[in-house]
Amino acid sequence: MEENTGVGIRVAAGIFLTIMLITIVVIITISSQDAAKQGQTKMASITTQLSDTEFNTYNNTTLSGSQVLNAVRQYMNLEQFGIRVVTGKQKAAGNNVGTFYGNTFVYEGDDKGSINSDYKNVDLTIPENQRYPEYINPSGKFRATIVRDKNNMIRGIEFVQE
């Protein structure tokens, strides 16, 4: 009888220890999943900040026309990205839309930042020719702003001559 009691106690202790071990493993797994989710969220935030760093130099700054031309050359071939330039001659002629290089995007209203990739302008002969209102004067001063879509993704840069 004492043998049965000892065996029963050992079996009960083994079951109890097994349940405790399973409980500890479940608690550790749940807490590590939460930590992993937080880590993923922080990594996504850091990745977004790093990708935006390239364009932060164009956020509410004044640049020369030569810097604008360099930015147009550098970014006009990017996917889902456009550059809008409004020169002083265009404003004087009543053209406040300006000229798009790369993709066209909506620059005001509810759909701001929406890309239209049906037509992609990568021709720089006109903005480099003084005869046209689209001419970007290398010594001119342009106000730069970044255009974001509803998902807070950078979709373009606007340069408006001051």
N, C-alpha and C positions, 0 to 999 in steps of 0.2 A: 504494500500500500504506500509505503514511504517512497518506493521507487517511482510509482505512478505520479505521486505528488511532485517529486523532483523533476521528472520528465515534463510534467504539465507546466511547472514554473519556468523551466528552460524554454519550452515552446512559446509560452506567453511572453517571456522576456525577449525572445528572438523576434516575435511578431511586433512587439512594442518598439524595439530598436529599428526594425525594418521600416515601420511607419514613420518614426522620427527621422530616419535617414532620407526617406522619400520626401517628407515635408521640408526638410532643410534644402534638398536639391531643388524643389519647386520654388521656394522662396528666393534662393540664389539666382535661379533662372529668370524669374520675374523681375527682380531688381536689376539684373544685368541687361535685360531687354530694354528697360526704361533708360538705363545709362547709354545703351547703344543708340536708341532713338534720339536722345538729347545730343549725342555726339554727331549723328548724321545731320541733325538740324543745324548745329553749329558749323559743320563742314560745308553745308550748302550755303549758309550765310557768308562764310569766308570766301568760298568760290565766287559767289556773286560780287562781293566787294573787290576781289582781285580782277575779275573780268571788267568791272566798271572803272578800275583805276586807270586804264588806258585812256578813257574818255574824260576823266575828271579835269584834265587840263583845259577842256573846252567848255566847262560849266561856268557860265556868267563871267567870262573873261573878255578882255579886249585884245584882239590879235591884229597883226599886220596882214595886208593882202597876200604877201608872199607865204605867210604861215597858212592862210586859208587855202591857197593853191596847193601847198604841200599836203594839207589834210585831205583835200579833194582827191589828189593823186593816190594817197595812201589808203583811203577808205571807200572809194567809189565802187570797188569790185567786191566788197563784202556781201554775203548773202543776207537778205532781210535787213538791209541798211541803206540809208540814203542821206544825202547832204543837200541842204537848201541854202542857196546864196542869193541875197537881195542886195544889189549894188545901188549906189546913190543915183545913177542915171535911171535905173528901173523905177525907183521910188518917185523920182521927179516926173517920169512919164506916166505915173499912176499904176504901175505894175508892182503891187505889193506881194505878189505870189513869188516872184523871183524865178530862179532856175534851179532845177533838181539835177543832181549828179548821182550816179548809181541808181537806186530805186526811188520811186516817188512815194511820199508818205503824206498822210493827213496831218496838217500842222496846226489845226485848231478844232475846237468842238469836242463832242463826246467821243468820237473815234480817233482822237489824236494819237499818232504813232502807228496807225494801221498802214501797212505796207501794200503798195500796188506794184507788183513785179512784172506787169505786162510789158512795160517799156523801161529799158535801162539805158540811161545816158552816160556814156563814157568818153565823149568827145570833148577835148579841151582846146580845140583850135579857136573857138569863139571867145571863151573867157580870157584867152591870151592875146586877142586882137583888139586894139584900141578903138576900132571903128564901130564896135557893137556896144549896145547898152549893157550886155552881159559881161563886159570886160572887168576883170578883177584887178584893180590897181595895186601893184605890189607894195606901195607905200601907204595905201588907204588903211583906215582903221575899221575893224569889223567887230561887232558884239556877238559872241558865241554863246549858244545855249544848247543843252542836250534835250532831245525829244524822246520821251518814254511812252510805251503803250500801256494798256490797262493792266498788264501783268508786271509792270515796272521794269520791263526789259528796254534797254537802250536801242532805239530803232533809227536814230538819225541825229544829225547836228545841224543847227541853223546858224548861219552867219549873216548878219544884217549890218550894212555899212552905216557908220554913224555920221 
